[in-house]
Amino acid sequence: MIRNYTTKVLIIGDPAVGKTELIWVGKGADFSSLPRRRIIGPDYHQLHFSDISIPGFDERTALSMQLWNIAGHARFTNMMRFYYKDSAAAVIIVDVSHSRKSQALRNALSWKREIEEKVTLPDGSPIPVTLVLSKMDLWDETHKAEWQEALSSHDEKCDSFEDFATRNNFVRCFRVSSKTGDGVLRANPDETETLFDYVRDLTLKQISESEDMHDETVVDLSKTESKLSCPRC
């Protein structure tokens, strides 16, 4: 018997940090064929995982992970609480090529505070939030030095993004590139864990601990079509 679950994950960040590209590449699209469009409001996608074994269940499990891409401009609308409702996890994205690096760190923390104010797990605890550094294909020694300065200016005890994530209660820090697929796609079975593997396992852990995450408890938008069209998806 296959048990089917649905869970909701927020993909959040400032405009142009690469949220949409990250999602499409995670779904298996070719980065070079993606349309370059600005998203206004939330954009909805799904990732499907099937035939998964999780602790505490005898049956095999299938998971449909709803990905809500929250446009940076949307945070100032009165719909944000609805967008966040019933989320099981969140991903906050920071563009490593951002020209104003200290501001990018402050914005990431602002997004995190907003999540904590607007949504919790059914038991009242905060939802897990993952920090993602996007566009790592653009990383160079100049960016490295600038980020080092920004991190230490923010907190003198921060020597790395991992320190920043730990000290600000992110559950994990991932470095990804939608252009190359690094950190997003698993190139072979022996590759280290990717972002969406990790977020999937976070939500599966919630399922194993409580059946409150059954698909009847989340917003069912399975018939909603994405606002983008992708010939490879």
Secondary structure, 3 states (H helix, E strand, C coil): CEEEEEEEEEEEECCCCCHHHHHHHHCCCCHHHCCCCCCCCEEEEEEEEEEECCCCCCCEEEEEEEEEEECHHHHHCCCHHHHHCCCCEEEEEEECCCCCHHHHHHHHHHHHHHHHHHCECCCCCECCEEEEEECHHHCCHHHHHHHHHHHHHHCCCCCCHHHHHHHCCCCEEEECCCCCCCCCCCCCCCCCCCHHHHHHHHHHHHHHHCHHHCHHHCCCCCCCCCCCCCCCC
